[in-house]
């Protein structure tokens, strides 16, 4: 399976949760927690973000945690010297959700459309 096929499969698997993730992103932004919400999508235990969806409880393929760029910097997932570059590459919050996917693809940032 190609990288593109894996990405498209992940995007399809996350579709049922787009509305929930969009609402969480809007809350993070409106309440001025951060201008850069990040969703950690994972299948194992992680120690970052606030759990939104537990795969075991919800019989889902993925667990989803809500986090922010600031937390990623504090946990040194994004290094301080890369923050400006990250902000420049961050896509429109109105159109996309920033996802940090921990999967067979490894650990990577991807952007999925809100609708």
ChimeraX attribute file (.defattr): number of C-alpha atoms within 10 A of each C-alpha:
attribute: neighborCount
match mode: 1-to-1
recipient: residues
	/A:1	5
	/A:2	8
	/A:3	10
	/A:4	9
	/A:5	10
	/A:6	14
	/A:7	15
	/A:8	13
	/A:9	11
	/A:10	18
	/A:11	16
	/A:12	11
	/A:13	13
	/A:14	17
	/A:15	15
	/A:16	10
	/A:17	13
	/A:18	17
	/A:19	12
	/A:20	13
	/A:21	25
	/A:22	20
	/A:23	11
	/A:24	19
	/A:25	26
	/A:26	16
	/A:27	14
	/A:28	19
	/A:29	16
	/A:30	11
	/A:31	9
	/A:32	10
	/A:33	14
	/A:34	17
	/A:35	17
	/A:36	21
	/A:37	26
	/A:38	27
	/A:39	27
	/A:40	27
	/A:41	22
	/A:42	19
	/A:43	17
	/A:44	10
	/A:45	8
	/A:46	13
	/A:47	8
	/A:48	15
	/A:49	16
	/A:50	13
	/A:51	15
	/A:52	16
	/A:53	19
	/A:54	17
	/A:55	15
	/A:56	11
	/A:57	8
	/A:58	10
	/A:59	10
	/A:60	13
	/A:61	14
	/A:62	22
	/A:63	22
	/A:64	23
	/A:65	23
	/A:66	20
	/A:67	24
	/A:68	23
	/A:69	18
	/A:70	18
	/A:71	16
	/A:72	17
	/A:73	15
	/A:74	12
	/A:75	12
	/A:76	10
	/A:77	10
	/A:78	15
	/A:79	12
	/A:80	14
	/A:81	9
	/A:82	10
	/A:83	15
	/A:84	10
	/A:85	10
	/A:86	15
	/A:87	12
	/A:88	8
	/A:89	9
	/A:90	17
	/A:91	17
	/A:92	12
	/A:93	18
	/A:94	11
	/A:95	12
	/A:96	18
	/A:97	24
	/A:98	23
	/A:99	21
	/A:100	20
	/A:101	22
	/A:102	17
	/A:103	15
	/A:104	8
	/A:105	12
	/A:106	9
	/A:107	13
	/A:108	11
	/A:109	15
	/A:110	17
	/A:111	19
	/A:112	20
	/A:113	16
	/A:114	16
	/A:115	10
